[in-house]
Amino acid sequence: VQLAESGGGSVQAGGSLRLSCAASAFTVSSYPRGWFRQGPGKEREGVAINGRDGMRRYSDYEKGRFNISKDNAKNTLYLQMNSLKPEDTAMYYCAVGYALNLSPAYFGSWGQGNQVNVSS
């Protein structure tokens, strides 16, 4: 599976960005897919997961600011990020895994990453 992310960039605090992740394999919709991020000097952490049955799981720090969605017909996963904060600055990765779990250990196929910078 090849995953191609897009939509990152620079934004001021309070702004919004939408990340996209297009998958090359049509069967990817049958697996949990998610977004992760890694800030400078930090470990990679889970942001949001979309399960194959439509269930979603979010990290606690998002507090309703982010929304994960998918378009199975396009094999594309999205992450809408609103009310962005400087601490959201990180490289964002999409991934395909096998569990509705925010731990990166449950995900084996990764995109190349897309940088998001939020300035104050």
Backbone as CSV, one residue per row, in Angstrom:
resi,resn,N_x,N_y,N_z,CA_x,CA_y,CA_z,C_x,C_y,C_z
1,VAL,0.843,-1.191,0.000,0.000,0.000,0.000,0.878,1.240,0.000
2,GLN,0.600,2.138,-0.899,1.296,3.427,-0.904,0.316,4.508,-0.480
3,LEU,0.770,5.370,0.413,-0.070,6.430,0.957,0.550,7.775,0.607
4,ALA,-0.231,8.644,0.001,0.267,9.957,-0.408,-0.515,11.042,0.314
5,GLU,0.178,11.785,1.178,-0.476,12.835,1.956,-0.342,14.186,1.255
6,SER,-1.296,15.047,1.527,-1.249,16.410,1.018,-2.070,17.304,1.942
7,GLY,-1.903,18.608,1.778,-2.727,19.550,2.517,-2.062,20.242,3.678
8,GLY,-0.830,19.904,3.990,-0.136,20.572,5.079,0.270,21.986,4.685
9,GLY,0.908,22.655,5.605,1.366,24.004,5.318,1.473,24.821,6.583
10,SER,1.493,26.131,6.396,1.634,27.045,7.522,0.351,27.833,7.722
11,VAL,-0.015,28.023,8.965,-1.244,28.738,9.293,-1.049,29.438,10.636
12,GLN,-1.792,30.482,10.852,-1.743,31.156,12.145,-2.644,30.461,13.142
13,ALA,-2.352,30.648,14.403,-3.164,30.062,15.457,-4.628,30.453,15.279
14,GLY,-5.494,29.463,15.463,-6.914,29.682,15.250,-7.382,29.315,13.858
15,GLY,-6.446,29.086,12.961,-6.788,28.745,11.595,-7.117,27.270,11.429
16,SER,-7.357,26.891,10.169,-7.755,25.523,9.842,-6.927,24.982,8.680
17,LEU,-6.787,23.691,8.666,-6.153,22.978,7.556,-6.869,21.642,7.392
18,ARG,-6.861,21.142,6.171,-7.389,19.802,5.935,-6.312,18.965,5.272
19,LEU,-5.975,17.859,5.898,-5.020,16.920,5.344,-5.757,15.821,4.585
20,SER,-5.135,15.367,3.515,-5.684,14.270,2.725,-4.646,13.170,2.607
21,CYS,-5.123,11.946,2.503,-4.229,10.795,2.362,-4.859,9.833,1.364
22,ALA,-4.282,9.770,0.180,-4.787,8.892,-0.863,-4.027,7.581,-0.849
23,ALA,-4.764,6.478,-0.901,-4.151,5.154,-0.860,-4.173,4.517,-2.241
24,SER,-3.135,3.742,-2.510,-3.016,3.127,-3.829,-3.797,1.828,-3.950
25,ALA,-4.067,1.162,-2.838,-4.721,-0.139,-2.871,-6.201,0.011,-2.578
26,PHE,-7.045,-0.624,-3.372,-8.480,-0.452,-3.187,-8.985,-1.140,-1.933
27,THR,-8.231,-2.089,-1.399,-8.691,-2.815,-0.218,-8.405,-2.076,1.083
28,VAL,-7.774,-0.913,0.989,-7.382,-0.230,2.207,-8.584,0.202,3.028
29,SER,-9.730,0.360,2.396,-10.917,0.773,3.135,-11.370,-0.283,4.124
30,SER,-10.851,-1.493,4.014,-11.233,-2.567,4.921,-10.426,-2.561,6.204
31,TYR,-9.495,-1.659,6.322,-8.610,-1.628,7.479,-8.730,-0.305,8.221
32,PRO,-8.429,-0.317,9.498,-8.385,0.946,10.232,-7.319,1.862,9.634
33,ARG,-7.644,3.116,9.523,-6.691,4.093,9.028,-6.661,5.254,10.003
34,GLY,-5.510,5.876,10.083,-5.416,6.933,11.072,-4.390,7.988,10.743
35,TRP,-4.416,9.003,11.562,-3.457,10.096,11.483,-2.616,10.122,12.747
36,PHE,-1.332,10.360,12.552,-0.381,10.466,13.636,0.445,11.719,13.428
37,ARG,1.126,12.131,14.458,1.994,13.290,14.307,3.239,13.133,15.174
38,GLN,4.270,13.839,14.737,5.521,13.818,15.485,6.086,15.224,15.494
39,GLY,6.086,15.822,16.669,6.646,17.154,16.825,8.141,17.097,17.054
40,PRO,8.816,18.232,16.975,10.270,18.273,17.186,10.657,17.708,18.545
41,GLY,11.516,16.699,18.531,11.991,16.109,19.767,10.979,15.264,20.504
42,LYS,9.885,14.937,19.837,8.832,14.157,20.492,8.641,12.820,19.796
43,GLU,8.001,11.913,20.492,7.667,10.633,19.879,6.416,10.769,19.016
44,ARG,6.289,9.873,18.082,5.094,9.862,17.238,3.887,9.482,18.094
45,GLU,2.796,10.204,17.898,1.598,9.958,18.693,0.361,9.923,17.811
46,GLY,-0.630,9.186,18.276,-1.873,9.079,17.532,-2.717,10.328,17.645
47,VAL,-3.340,10.721,16.556,-4.212,11.892,16.515,-5.669,11.457,16.388
48,ALA,-5.950,10.638,15.397,-7.319,10.177,15.166,-7.287,8.909,14.331
49,ILE,-8.202,8.017,14.629,-8.286,6.743,13.928,-9.706,6.556,13.402
50,ASN,-9.808,6.051,12.182,-11.105,5.726,11.603,-11.136,4.221,11.376
51,GLY,-12.016,3.550,12.099,-12.089,2.112,11.981,-12.834,1.677,10.734
52,ARG,-12.702,0.427,10.389,-13.327,-0.083,9.171,-14.846,-0.131,9.297
53,ASP,-15.354,-0.103,10.512,-16.801,-0.107,10.710,-17.352,1.292,10.928
54,GLY,-16.525,2.294,10.708,-16.966,3.678,10.855,-16.724,4.279,12.216
55,MET,-16.319,3.467,13.178,-16.039,4.024,14.502,-14.791,4.898,14.436
56,ARG,-14.759,5.898,15.278,-13.634,6.822,15.299,-13.087,6.939,16.706
57,ARG,-11.826,7.236,16.759,-11.191,7.439,18.045,-10.253,8.629,17.924
58,TYR,-10.308,9.500,18.913,-9.500,10.708,18.912,-8.639,10.781,20.158
59,SER,-7.530,11.482,20.032,-6.702,11.724,21.204,-7.372,12.764,22.092
60,ASP,-7.035,12.752,23.356,-7.691,13.641,24.322,-7.397,15.109,24.065
61,TYR,-6.225,15.412,23.541,-5.839,16.814,23.435,-6.586,17.547,22.320
62,GLU,-7.282,16.821,21.456,-7.968,17.485,20.348,-9.221,18.204,20.809
63,LYS,-9.908,17.614,21.755,-11.074,18.259,22.375,-12.045,18.831,21.343
64,GLY,-12.363,18.026,20.340,-13.364,18.416,19.368,-12.876,19.317,18.261
65,ARG,-11.579,19.584,18.214,-11.061,20.478,17.176,-10.825,19.775,15.850
66,PHE,-10.556,18.481,15.909,-10.215,17.734,14.697,-11.341,16.770,14.333
67,ASN,-11.454,16.491,13.024,-12.440,15.519,12.559,-11.821,14.643,11.484
68,ILE,-11.897,13.331,11.695,-11.376,12.389,10.710,-12.534,11.838,9.895
69,SER,-12.293,11.712,8.596,-13.326,11.170,7.727,-12.657,10.442,6.570
70,LYS,-13.446,9.721,5.806,-12.881,8.990,4.676,-13.870,8.934,3.543
71,ASP,-13.349,8.798,2.354,-14.144,8.617,1.142,-13.680,7.307,0.530
72,ASN,-14.440,6.251,0.755,-14.007,4.936,0.287,-13.927,4.876,-1.236
73,ALA,-14.790,5.579,-1.917,-14.774,5.558,-3.381,-13.464,6.137,-3.923
74,LYS,-12.883,7.068,-3.174,-11.624,7.685,-3.604,-10.422,7.106,-2.866
75,ASN,-10.685,6.159,-1.966,-9.601,5.599,-1.149,-8.824,6.691,-0.437
76,THR,-9.516,7.675,0.048,-8.862,8.829,0.638,-9.345,9.052,2.066
77,LEU,-8.398,9.343,2.920,-8.648,9.654,4.329,-8.384,11.134,4.538
78,TYR,-9.197,11.770,5.354,-9.049,13.202,5.605,-8.905,13.484,7.097
79,LEU,-8.273,14.602,7.381,-8.236,15.116,8.752,-8.487,16.623,8.678
80,GLN,-9.644,17.014,9.130,-9.969,18.429,9.212,-9.519,18.942,10.575
81,MET,-8.657,19.949,10.554,-8.117,20.496,11.791,-8.552,21.947,11.931
82,ASN,-9.270,22.230,12.983,-9.757,23.574,13.255,-9.161,24.106,14.552
83,SER,-9.234,25.407,14.717,-8.733,26.052,15.931,-7.316,25.591,16.254
84,LEU,-6.483,25.629,15.258,-5.122,25.129,15.423,-4.324,25.963,16.413
85,LYS,-3.443,25.278,17.129,-2.606,25.898,18.143,-1.140,25.698,17.769
86,PRO,-0.258,26.555,18.256,1.168,26.364,17.962,1.673,24.976,18.365
87,GLU,1.116,24.407,19.412,1.561,23.077,19.846,1.104,21.968,18.908
88,ASP,0.278,22.303,17.926,-0.100,21.332,16.894,0.961,21.226,15.801
89,THR,1.966,22.078,15.854,3.043,22.030,14.863,3.745,20.683,14.923
90,ALA,3.802,20.001,13.787,4.385,18.660,13.734,4.373,18.155,12.300
91,MET,5.048,17.046,12.113,4.907,16.287,10.861,3.740,15.337,11.066
92,TYR,2.795,15.378,10.154,1.610,14.546,10.256,1.702,13.397,9.258
93,TYR,1.399,12.208,9.744,1.482,11.001,8.931,0.133,10.298,8.897
94,CYS,-0.207,9.732,7.768,-1.344,8.829,7.734,-0.804,7.404,7.697
95,ALA,-1.625,6.463,8.140,-1.178,5.085,8.237,-2.352,4.137,8.144
96,VAL,-2.053,2.926,7.760,-3.030,1.842,7.702,-2.615,0.780,8.715
97,GLY,-3.569,0.323,9.499,-3.220,-0.635,10.544,-4.250,-1.731,10.698
98,TYR,-4.296,-2.304,11.910,-5.191,-3.429,12.137,-5.973,-3.317,13.423
99,ALA,-5.941,-2.142,14.059,-6.697,-1.983,15.298,-7.137,-0.542,15.457
100,LEU,-8.273,-0.367,16.119,-8.762,0.974,16.422,-8.030,1.451,17.672
101,ASN,-6.774,1.785,17.475,-5.900,2.095,18.591,-5.001,3.248,18.217
102,LEU,-4.774,4.158,19.143,-3.973,5.340,18.858,-2.466,5.081,18.918
103,SER,-2.087,3.876,19.286,-0.663,3.573,19.337,-0.110,3.292,17.940
104,PRO,1.004,3.927,17.568,1.611,3.661,16.253,2.002,2.203,16.056
105,ALA,2.148,1.454,17.137,2.573,0.062,17.036,1.569,-0.798,16.282
106,TYR,0.321,-0.348,16.197,-0.725,-1.115,15.508,-0.843,-0.755,14.034
107,PHE,0.093,0.056,13.523,0.004,0.513,12.143,1.303,0.198,11.422
108,GLY,1.166,-0.393,10.214,2.354,-0.869,9.529,2.681,-0.185,8.226
109,SER,1.690,0.469,7.603,1.938,1.161,6.339,1.806,2.654,6.590
110,TRP,2.840,3.400,6.211,2.912,4.816,6.541,3.123,5.679,5.304
111,GLY,2.548,6.852,5.348,2.827,7.847,4.324,4.147,8.538,4.611
112,GLN,4.531,9.451,3.735,5.828,10.102,3.851,5.821,11.253,4.845
113,GLY,4.653,11.693,5.251,4.556,12.792,6.203,4.291,14.108,5.520
114,ASN,3.610,14.968,6.242,3.245,16.284,5.716,3.367,17.286,6.863
115,GLN,4.175,18.311,6.647,4.471,19.262,7.721,3.332,20.252,7.924
116,VAL,2.986,20.467,9.183,2.017,21.484,9.577,2.703,22.426,10.558
117,ASN,2.688,23.704,10.239,3.290,24.715,11.099,2.213,25.709,11.525
118,VAL,2.087,25.899,12.818,1.102,26.836,13.345,1.853,27.914,14.115
119,SER,1.695,29.137,13.673,2.388,30.251,14.319,1.431,31.009,15.247
120,SER,2.011,31.584,16.265,1.180,32.318,17.246,0.953,33.750,16.837
